[in-house]
Amino acid sequence: MNKLRWALLVVSAVISLAAGFATPHDAAHEEWWNRIPAFFALFGFIGCIVIIFFAKSLGELFLRKREDYYDAD
């Protein structure tokens, strides 16, 4: 089951990136990010990775207790 999830994730990422490269870019918008193919797919992926690591570090910092937390007298 776990391999199937990874396969679906990879397939959906490849389809998303391929659609980003295949879609014509709007020439009316002159922002630099509109000139990069698949920018928003990559931006979203990197943003999710940053959120995951940030949440894990917050959990380590504030939620995790010492191993002997309940045994301390």
QUIDASUL-V50588 format. One record per backbone hydrogen bond with DSSP energy under -1.0 kcal/mol. CO is the residue of the C=O (numbers start at 1). NH is the residue of the N-H. Records with the same first field share a line. If there is no record, write none. Layout:
# QUIDASUL-V50588
CO=NH + NH
This chain:
# QUIDASUL-V50588
1=5
2=6
3=7
4=8
5=9
6=10
7=11
8=12
9=13
10=14
11=15
12=16
13=17
14=18
15=19
16=20
17=21
18=22
19=23
36=39
38=42
39=43
40=44
41=45
42=46
43=47
44=48
45=49
46=50
47=51
48=52
49=53
50=54
51=55
52=56
53=57
54=58
55=59
56=60
57=61
58=62
59=63 + 64
66=69
68=72
